[in-house]
């Protein structure tokens, strides 16, 4: 694409999804098998819960932001049984995210999305705002937390937006 061509919203979001998917894959590959139950604090998620959450977040577009109105679900944080399930879960989540973003029309992006609980509106915003918030920003926030967990476990960190103390070049 040349600098004179314009990108559509789905193209921009899909490009970001692909780049961040590669980065997330590198981080999830570092999750140590024998530490999935580890928590940095009693009120914190376990490593297995956090890592699985990071793998699942891209699919929130399809599952959470697909309908115009969502009844607030009961949130239960599942835990990965094995580190080996993290990458396949991420790949499956990325497939759903790609489908959701590829089918996003300008009208659908601008339409209001609502989160409800027992008939009460908890949140309302244009769908594109929630895509930024729930799919992307939420993903980066939890991936950053996962990096802190890995550092506390003395696991070498991969490069994300720049080199780390452990990896001097982009992966």
Secondary structure, DSSP 8 states (H G I E B T S, - for coil): --TTS---HHHHHHHHHHHHHHHHHHHHTT--GGGTT--SSTTS--HHHHHHHHHHGGGHHHHTSSSSEEE---------S-TTHHHHHHHHHHHHHHHHHHT--HHHHHSEEEEEETTEEEEEEEHHHHIIIIIIIHHHHHHHHHHHHHHHTT-----SSS--SS--S--
